[in-house]
């Protein structure tokens, strides 16, 4: 049926042309913008995903900048620590030279002071954008990543950089928990009196039938049968004189009837003692130095401070982050050595139980009282604590400086290594963030970028369809004209 009121063919042709024009407009938009999903109406789910990923890319760009700033800061600190290590090595060379007594130690001390001032200058200058990792103990966090969970929540990850305090500050003993029980003192005073042991010659009216052998500190006296004459008192007197004639360093012998008393004034060495044909009271004569023995089971926290008082002088060391009783013992040694108490010397050792021990010896005529204390929540001593106290103008000072400088060099090497490790990690993370950002951009492009080859081919096809649609609509609109011919 034909109608002049309703042209169904024209309506179909018009709708078809509208659809073609809409598709053509969309394709032209893809070609002009390069995007197949340019807005939420194109594909809401894909658009939402791409926007989340784009925000992550923006965040990772900021993280890359943060890592770059952090890497530069750590690099400055590492270079500073390495320079300090070199300067401390130079100071060690000066200290070694000062071990000779026929050198001008005052000039060497002047050189050491100059190098020490240079170290202070390096510590103060090793900052980047105002942040100095060679001063203070607080950690520094560098933003390293944004971690998105499956539920959409985002958390920030950081690379923690531990500051390495390379100052010479003494720190301050806290007022927190009493820690004195973690350090046991062997005596209340240190004197120059030696420790003793005895060798008793057995009672015998005629010693000519006896063989006697005594070993003192590795030196042996042997008497075969017939070598001794007289009674036990005469033999003891003879042996005592022979021991003194050996010239064993720090060891002297005296006699009372048949008992030989051996006295050792060695500061930091035990003297072994064995005998046959006589009775020794002990296997060793203990060293003269008094000991401060630290706990083998307790831990050391940042701010834990320990103090040893020698005479009227109190010496303190406060532990920093991740330090142990080894550091505490060596810190106290540096403090006591820097106090320059005449005739007082120190040594740090570790016993067979793994406990660290500070030994304090007094070779002076006056007794020096000893006391110890400990408390938590103090201000940590600097990593180069004791450097200011190095003084090689005396024999004792030169000897003490040689062991103390090794501790300082070890601290600076550890600091440089810590910074080097952190810098390497930051570089790796920065490279990863760069690659991750590229991958995200590629993924976003896969989701929303238009396929230009496909779009170009589709454009040509739609242009042909548009021409055909226009032609079809024109034909459909001519259809009512044919009805007029029926009325002619």
C-alpha positions in Angstrom: 0.0 0.0 0.0 1.3 3.4 -0.9 0.6 6.5 1.2 1.3 10.2 0.7 1.1 10.7 4.5 3.6 8.1 5.6 6.7 7.4 3.6 8.1 4.3 5.3 11.0 3.9 2.9 12.2 7.4 3.6 12.0 6.8 7.3 14.1 3.7 7.1 16.6 5.4 4.8 16.7 8.4 7.1 17.4 6.3 10.2 20.1 4.4 8.3 21.7 7.6 7.3 21.6 9.0 10.9 23.3 5.8 12.1 26.0 6.1 9.4 26.6 9.7 10.2 26.9 8.9 13.9 29.4 6.2 13.3 31.2 8.5 10.9 31.4 11.2 13.5 32.7 8.8 16.1 35.4 7.5 13.7 36.4 11.0 12.7 36.7 11.8 16.5 39.0 8.8 17.0 41.2 9.9 14.1 41.4 13.5 15.3 42.0 12.7 19.0 43.8 9.3 18.6 41.5 7.9 21.3 38.9 5.3 21.0 37.7 6.0 24.6 37.9 9.7 25.0 35.2 10.2 27.6 33.1 8.1 30.1 30.2 7.9 27.6 32.4 6.0 25.1 33.1 3.1 27.5 32.6 3.9 31.2 34.4 1.0 32.6 37.5 1.3 30.4 37.5 5.0 31.0 37.4 4.5 34.8 40.3 2.0 34.7 42.4 4.3 32.5 41.9 7.3 34.7 43.0 5.3 37.8 46.1 4.1 35.9 46.8 7.7 34.7 46.6 8.9 38.3 49.1 6.2 39.3 51.4 7.3 36.5 51.2 10.9 37.8 52.1 9.6 41.3 55.0 7.6 40.0 56.5 10.7 38.3 56.4 12.4 41.7 58.0 9.3 43.3 60.8 9.4 40.6 61.6 13.0 41.6 61.6 12.0 45.3 64.0 9.2 44.6 66.2 11.5 42.6 66.4 14.0 45.5 67.0 11.2 48.0 69.7 9.6 45.8 71.5 13.0 45.6 71.3 13.4 49.4 72.6 10.0 50.1 75.4 10.4 47.5 76.6 13.6 49.3 76.6 11.7 52.7 78.4 8.8 51.2 81.1 11.0 49.7 81.4 12.8 53.1 81.8 9.5 54.9 84.4 8.3 52.5 86.4 11.6 52.8 86.2 11.3 56.6 87.6 7.7 56.3 90.5 9.1 54.2 91.2 11.8 56.8 91.1 9.4 59.7 93.5 7.1 57.8 95.9 10.1 57.5 95.5 10.7 61.3 96.4 7.0 61.8 99.6 7.6 59.9 100.5 10.5 62.1 99.7 8.4 65.2 101.9 5.5 64.0 104.7 8.0 63.4 104.3 9.3 67.0 105.0 5.8 68.4 108.7 6.6 67.9 110.1 8.6 70.9 112.7 10.5 68.8 110.2 12.5 66.8 108.7 15.9 67.4 105.3 14.8 68.8 104.1 18.4 69.3 104.3 19.0 65.6 102.6 15.7 64.9 99.8 16.7 67.3 99.4 20.0 65.4 99.0 18.0 62.1 96.4 15.8 63.8 94.5 18.8 65.1 94.4 20.2 61.5 93.1 17.0 60.1 90.5 16.8 62.9 89.3 20.3 62.1 88.9 19.3 58.4 86.8 16.3 59.5 84.5 18.7 61.4 84.3 20.9 58.3 83.3 17.9 56.1 80.6 16.7 58.6 79.1 20.2 58.6 79.2 20.6 54.8 77.8 17.2 53.8 74.3 18.4 53.3 72.0 18.5 50.3 69.0 20.9 50.3 69.5 21.4 54.0 69.4 17.7 54.9 72.6 16.4 56.5 72.8 12.6 57.1 76.1 12.8 58.9 74.6 14.7 61.9 71.9 13.4 64.2 70.4 9.9 64.6 66.8 10.1 63.3 66.0 8.0 60.3 65.0 9.6 57.0 62.3 8.1 54.8 62.4 8.5 51.1 59.1 7.8 49.2 59.8 4.8 47.0 56.4 3.4 45.7 52.6 3.5 45.8 51.2 0.1 46.4 47.6 -0.4 45.2 45.7 -3.3 46.7 42.9 -5.4 45.0 40.3 -3.4 46.9 41.6 -0.1 45.4 43.3 1.1 48.6 46.7 2.7 48.2 49.6 2.7 50.6 52.9 4.5 50.4 56.2 2.6 50.7 59.5 4.2 51.8 63.2 3.4 51.8 64.5 4.1 55.3 67.9 5.8 55.4 69.7 5.5 58.7 71.6 8.6 59.6 75.2 8.1 60.6 76.2 10.6 63.3 79.8 11.5 62.5 80.1 14.2 65.1 82.4 14.1 68.1 79.7 15.0 70.7 80.0 13.2 74.0 76.2 12.7 74.4 74.5 12.9 77.8 73.6 10.2 80.3 69.8 9.8 80.7 67.6 9.7 83.7 65.6 6.6 82.6 65.8 3.0 83.8 68.8 2.1 85.9 71.2 0.0 83.8 74.1 -0.3 86.2 73.4 -4.0 86.8 74.5 -4.6 83.2 78.0 -3.8 84.1 80.0 -5.5 86.9 83.0 -3.9 88.4 85.8 -6.1 89.8 86.9 -3.7 92.6 86.1 -0.4 94.2 89.6 1.0 93.5 92.6 0.5 91.2 96.1 0.5 92.7 99.6 -0.2 91.4 99.9 -3.2 93.7 100.6 -6.4 91.8 98.8 -9.7 92.2 100.6 -12.6 93.7 100.8 -16.4 93.8 103.1 -18.6 95.9 105.3 -21.6 95.3 106.0 -23.7 98.4 109.0 -25.9 98.6 108.3 -29.1 100.5 109.9 -29.4 103.9 113.1 -31.4 103.5 116.3 -31.2 105.5 118.4 -32.1 102.4 117.2 -30.9 99.0 120.0 -32.6 97.1 117.8 -35.6 96.4 115.0 -33.5 94.8 114.2 -32.3 91.3 112.3 -29.0 91.1 111.0 -27.3 88.0 109.1 -24.0 87.9 107.6 -22.3 84.8 106.8 -18.6 85.2 105.3 -16.8 82.2 106.9 -19.1 79.8 110.4 -19.0 81.4 111.4 -22.3 83.0 113.8 -23.0 85.8 114.8 -26.7 86.1 116.8 -28.2 88.9 117.8 -31.9 88.6 118.7 -34.2 91.5 121.9 -32.9 93.0 121.5 -29.3 91.8 120.0 -28.1 95.1 121.7 -28.2 98.5 120.7 -27.3 102.0 117.2 -27.4 103.3 113.9 -26.1 101.8 114.5 -22.6 103.0 117.9 -22.4 101.2 116.4 -23.9 98.1 113.5 -21.4 98.1 116.0 -18.5 98.5 118.1 -19.9 95.6 115.1 -20.3 93.3 113.8 -16.9 94.2 117.0 -15.2 93.2 117.1 -17.2 90.0 113.6 -16.1 89.0 114.6 -12.4 89.5 117.7 -13.0 87.5 115.6 -14.1 84.5 114.3 -10.5 84.2 110.7 -11.5 83.4 108.9 -8.3 82.6 106.6 -7.2 85.4 107.4 -10.2 87.6 109.4 -10.3 90.8 110.0 -13.0 93.4 110.5 -12.8 97.2 111.0 -15.5 99.7 109.9 -16.2 103.3 111.3 -19.4 104.7 110.3 -22.1 102.2 107.6 -20.0 100.4 108.4 -18.1 97.2 106.0 -15.2 96.5 105.7 -14.2 92.9 104.3 -10.7 92.2 103.1 -9.6 88.8 102.5 -5.9 88.0 101.6 -6.6 84.3 98.6 -4.5 83.5 96.7 -6.5 80.9 98.4 -9.9 80.9 98.0 -12.9 83.1 101.2 -14.8 84.0 101.1 -18.6 83.8 102.6 -20.6 86.7 103.3 -24.3 86.8 105.7 -26.3 89.0 106.9 -29.9 89.7 108.6 -30.8 92.9 106.9 -27.8 94.5 103.4 -26.6 95.1 102.0 -23.6 93.2 99.0 -21.8 94.8 97.5 -21.0 91.4 97.9 -21.7 87.7 98.1 -18.1 86.8 98.8 -14.7 88.4 96.0 -12.4 87.3 96.6 -9.2 85.5 96.7 -6.1 87.6 94.0 -4.1 85.8 90.5 -3.9 87.3 87.7 -4.9 85.0 84.2 -3.5 84.0 82.4 -6.5 82.5 79.3 -6.0 80.5 76.4 -8.3 80.3 76.4 -11.1 77.8 72.7 -11.4 77.6 71.3 -7.9 77.9 70.7 -5.8 74.8 71.8 -2.2 74.1 69.1 0.3 73.0 69.6 3.7 71.5 70.1 6.2 74.4 71.4 3.6 76.8 74.3 5.3 78.6 77.1 3.9 80.8 79.5 5.7 83.0 82.7 4.7 84.7 84.2 7.0 87.4 88.0 6.9 87.9 89.0 8.9 91.0 87.1 12.1 90.7 86.6 11.9 87.0 83.4 10.5 85.5 83.5 9.2 81.9 80.3 8.6 79.9 79.4 6.9 76.7 75.8 6.8 75.3 75.0 4.2 72.7 73.5 5.1 69.4 71.3 3.1 67.1 72.1 -0.6 66.6 75.2 -0.4 68.8 76.3 -3.2 71.2 78.3 -3.5 74.4 81.4 -3.7 72.2 80.7 -0.1 71.1 80.0 0.9 74.7 83.2 -0.6 76.0 85.3 1.1 73.2 83.5 4.4 73.8 84.3 4.3 77.5 87.9 3.5 76.7 88.1 6.5 74.4 86.6 8.6 77.1 89.0 7.5 79.8 92.0 7.8 77.5 90.9 11.3 76.6 90.7 12.2 80.3 94.5 12.0 80.5 94.6 10.8 84.0 98.3 10.3 84.8 99.4 6.6 84.9 95.9 5.3 84.1 95.6 3.1 80.9 92.8 1.1 79.4 92.1 -1.9 77.2 89.0 -3.5 75.7 88.8 -7.3 75.3 86.2 -10.1 75.0 86.2 -13.1 77.3 85.4 -16.7 76.4 81.7 -16.2 77.3 81.4 -13.4 74.7 81.2 -10.6 77.2 82.9 -7.3 76.5 85.3 -6.0 79.1 86.8 -2.6 79.8 90.1 -2.9 81.7 91.4 0.0 83.7 95.0 -0.1 85.1 96.6 2.3 87.5 100.3 2.5 87.5 100.5 5.5 89.8 101.4 5.7 93.4 98.0 6.9 94.4 95.0 4.7 94.5 92.1 5.6 92.1 88.6 4.8 93.2 86.3 3.1 90.7 82.5 3.3 90.3 80.1 2.6 87.5 76.5 3.7 86.6 74.1 3.3 83.7 70.8 4.8 82.7 68.4 4.7 79.7 66.9 7.6 77.6 70.1 9.6 77.1 71.5 11.5 74.2 73.7 9.3 72.0 77.4 10.0 71.6 78.7 10.9 68.2 80.2 8.2 65.9 83.6 10.0 66.1 83.4 10.4 69.9 87.0 10.4 71.3 88.6 12.1 68.2 88.9 15.4 70.0 90.8 13.7 72.9 93.5 12.1 70.8 96.8 13.4 72.1 100.1 11.9 71.0 102.5 14.2 73.0 103.1 11.5 75.6 103.9 7.8 75.4 100.6 6.8 77.1 98.6 9.1 74.8 100.3 7.7 71.7 99.7 4.2 72.7 96.0 4.9 73.5 95.5 6.8 70.3 96.6 3.8 68.2 93.8 1.6 69.4 91.2 4.3 69.5 91.8 5.5 65.9 91.0 2.0 64.7 87.6 2.2 66.3 86.9 5.6 64.6 88.1 4.3 61.2 85.8 1.3 61.6 82.9 3.5 62.4 83.5 5.8 59.4 83.9 2.8 57.0 80.6 1.3 58.3 78.9 4.6 57.7 80.2 4.9 54.2 79.2 1.3 53.4 75.7 1.9 54.8 75.2 5.0 52.6 76.6 3.1 49.6 74.2 0.3 50.1 71.3 2.8 50.4 72.3 4.7 47.3 72.4 1.5 45.3 69.0 0.5 46.5 67.6 3.9 45.6 69.1 3.7 42.1 67.5 0.3 41.6 64.1 1.5 42.7 64.4 4.6 40.5 65.1 2.4 37.5 62.2 0.1 38.4 59.8 3.1 38.8 60.8 4.3 35.3 60.2 1.0 33.7 56.9 0.6 35.7 55.7 4.0 34.5 56.4 3.0 30.9 54.5 -0.2 31.3 51.5 1.6 32.8 51.5 4.1 29.9 51.7 1.2 27.4 48.8 -0.5 29.2 46.7 2.7 29.2 47.4 3.1 25.5 46.2 -0.4 24.8 42.9 0.4 26.6 42.0 3.8 25.1 44.2 4.5 22.1 42.5 4.2 18.7 43.8 1.7 16.1 44.6 4.3 13.3 44.8 1.7 10.5 41.4 0.3 11.5 39.9 3.8 12.0 41.1 4.9 8.6 39.7 1.9 6.8 36.4 2.3 8.7 36.2 6.0 7.8 36.5 5.3 4.1 33.8 2.6 4.4 31.4 4.9 6.3 32.0 7.7 3.7 30.8 5.3 1.0 27.9 4.2 3.1 27.0 7.9 3.7 26.9 8.5 0.0 24.7 5.5 -0.6 22.5 6.5 2.3 21.9 9.9 0.8 21.2 8.4 -2.5 18.7 5.8 -0.9 16.9 8.7 0.9 16.6 10.6 -2.3 15.1 7.6 -4.0 12.7 7.1 -1.1 11.6 10.7 -1.2 10.8 10.4 -4.9 8.3 7.6 -4.3 5.2 9.8 -3.6 5.8 11.6 -6.9 4.9 8.3 -8.7 1.4 8.5 -7.1 0.7 11.7 -9.0 0.9 9.9 -12.3 -2.2 8.0 -11.3 -4.3 11.2 -11.2 -3.3 12.4 -14.6 
